Amino acid sequence: MEYTVPQASIICMGITCLGCFAIPIILFLILKKKGADTKPFVTGAVVFLLFVIALEGAMVRAVLTSPAGETIQNNIWYYAIFGGLMAGIFEELGRFTAFRTILTNNQDKDINAIMYGVGHGGIEAMVIVGSAMISNIMAATMINKGDISALTQGLEGDQLAQVQAQLQQLTTIPATTFLMSLWERASAMILHMALSVITWFAAKKGPALLGIAIFIHAAVDAVTLILSRSGASTLSLEIMVTALSLASVFYARVIWNKYSSKPALQ
């Protein structure tokens, strides 16, 4: 089969990839200039890899491959609630644990809560979308050079059909869809910064706020899963996620103003 990936798609992949790496770095530099420490950024990245990629991933696989897994996956509401709770529980408990242990000596600066969120959301953007865009660009380049055989070498049967379908999809996806991935990651980073603020004050003032952070996180993820599985357009999905993320920022600002020694998020 002959495939060609439009140049516009490759450019949009490059922009998205660059954004996924550049935005966290720029935010890190801005927060450093405002007095934040480096340690929360690094801790946020490490906790994401441990609690999300390793622990949450293992738990999700265990449940979905259990006798209950088929029931969960075949019911949009069960799947959304399960997925949302897994994300909310593991990620917020990861934040809370880090704030109460590794970052106890950094709690004098509330801005470190935001720095942690940048590290957490930043590494997520790099690992999930940034690395995917790098793979897409490499595959697109090989496709346009007519070197598809290198991508399908050694494959046969269902595996070959699956890879060929993925390559064909890469040639037909609208270029703007790749930019939507950057928009989605930007919204997710905003949400992570807001949730980090809420959980930060849960660690400092009492765990009641932890339950709220878990609920917000689970609700946003559940709504996202329901919309994506119900056939909502990518645009409407991203608008909804952005709106929910900004609402979370508003609530985080209320918490900040109530408990921080500074009058507002700066």
N, C-alpha and C positions, 0 to 999 in steps of 0.2 A: 504493500500500500504506500501511496505517496502522500505525505503530510507536509504542511508548511505552517509554521507558527508566525503570525503577523508581527512585524517589527514593533508595532504599537504595544502589543502584549508583552514583548520582551522588555521594552522601556518601562512599562508599568510594573513589571516584576522587579526591575532594578530599583525603581523609586520606592516600592514597598519594602524591599530588602534593606535599602539604605535607611529608610525611616525607622524600621524595627531596631536597628543598631544605633542610629544617631539620636533618636528622641531620648532614650534612657541616659545616654552619655551627656547630652545637653542639659537635661534636668539635673543630673548628678552634679555637673559643674555649677549650675545656678544655685543649688542648695548648699554646696560647699562654700560658695561665696557668701551665702547668708548665715554661715556658721554651723551647718550640719556636719556630723562626723562621717567618716568613710565606712566605719564598721557596720552600721545598720544597713547600708546598701549591699555590702558583701553578705551579711547575714540573711537578708531578704532573698538573695539569689540562691544561697545554699539551702535555706529552709524550703523554698519552692521545689528544688530538685529532690530533696529528701521526702517531704511530706506529700507532694503532689505526684511527681514522676514515679517515685519508688513506692511509698506506703499507700497513697490513694489508688494508684494504678494497680497495685497488687490486690487491694480489697475489691475494687470494681471487677477485675478479672475473676476473682474467686466467686463473687456473688453471681455474675452473669453466666458463669459456666456451671453453676449449681442447678439443682432441680427447679429453683425459683427463677432462674435467669431467663428462660423462655417466656414465662408469664410477664416478667417485668418489661422485656424488650418488645413484646407484642401489644402492650397497653401504653399509649402515649402519656397518660397521667402518672402511672406507676413509674415509667422510665424517667419522666421529668422530675418527679419528687425524689426518686432515688439519686439521680445524677446531681440535682441541686443540693441535697443533703450531704452527699459525699464531698462535693467541692466545699460547701460551707463549713462542715465539721473539720475536715483535714486542714484546710488552709487557715481558718481562723484559730484553730487550736495550735497550729504551727506558729502563727504570729504570736499568740498569747504566751506560748512556751518560750519563744525567743526573747520576748520582752521581759519575762519574769526570771530569766536565767542569764543568757549570754549578754543581753543589753541592759542589765540592771545599772551598770556604771555610766550608761549614756542617757538615763532618764531625766537628767537635769535640763536637757534641751528637747522641747516638744517637737521641734522641727525634724528631729530624728525619726519621728513616726512617718513623716512624709518620705524621708530618705529611704526608709525600709520599704515603703510601698513602691518606690521607683525601682529598687533592686528586685523586688518580688515580681512586679509586673514587667520590668525590663527584661529579665532573663526569660520569662514566659514568652514575650514577643520574639526574642532572638531564637529560642529553641523551637517554638511551634510554627511561627510564620517566617521568620528570617531564614532559617535553615531550609525550609520548604521552598522558598523563593530561589535560593541558591541552586537547589536540585532542579527546579523548574527551568531556570536559565540554562543550566548545563544540558538538560534534556532538549530544550528548544534549539540550542545551538547545534547539537548533534542531529536533530531532526532536519533542520534547514540545510545542513551539509550533506544530507542524504545518507547518514550513517546510523539509520535506525537499527540495523542488524546488531550493532554493538550493545544496544539497549535490550534486545530480545534474544541474544545469543544464549543457547542452552535451555531456553524455555520451550515448553510444548503444552498442548492441551489447554486446560482451564487457565493455567498461569500465563501462557502466551496470549490467550484471548483477553485476559484481564489487563495485561500491560498494554496491548494494542488499543484497548478501549480507553485507557488512561492517556495514552499518547494522542489519540484522536480528540479526546476531550480538551487537551491542552491547546489544540489548534483551533477549536471552535468557541472556547470561552471568550466572552467579550473582554477587551482589554481593561475596561473600567472595573471589572469584577476583582481584579488583582488589587486595585486601589482600595476597594471595599475592605479587603483584608487589613490594610493599614489603618483604615478608619476604625475597624472593629478592635484592633489592638490598642489604638489610642483611647478608645472608650473604656477598654478593660483596664488600662493603666490608671485612668482617672478613678475607676471603681476601686482598684487596689489601694490607691493612696487614701481614698475616703475610708475604706474599711480598716486600713492600718491605723488611722487616727482614732477611730472608734475603739478598736481593740487595744490600742496604746493606753487609752484612759481606763479601759477595763482592767488592764494590768496594774495601773497606778492607783485607781480609786475603788475598784471592786469589780468582781466578775459578772455582775448583772448585765453590763454592756456587752459582754461576750456573746450572750444569747441573742442580743439584737443584731450584732454583726453576723452571726451565723445565719439568722433568719433572712437578713437582707441579701447576703451572698447566695443562699439557697434559692430565694425567690427570684433573683435576677437570672440565675442559671436555669431555673425551671421554666420561666417565661420564655427564655431564649430557645430552649429545647422544644417547647410546645409550638412556638411560632415556626421554627425551622422544619419540624415534622409535619406541620399542618399546611405547608406549601406557601407560606408567606414570602413575598418578594424579598430579595436581599436588601433593597433600599429600606423597606418598611421595618425589617428586622433591625438594621443598624440604627435607624431613627429611634426605635423603642429602647434598644440597649443604651444608647447615648442619653436618652431622657431619664432612664432609671439610674444611670451612673451620676448624672448631674443632680438628681434628687438625693442620692446618697451623699454627694458632696455638701449639699445644703444641710442635711442632718449632721454630718461630721463637723461642719462649721458651728452649728449650735452647741455640740458637745465640746468643741475646742473653746469656744467663748465662755462656756460654763466652768471648765476645769483648768484651762491653761492660765499661766501667769501673764501671757500676752493677750491683748484684746481680741485678736482675730488671726486667722491664717494669713501668713505673709509670704 
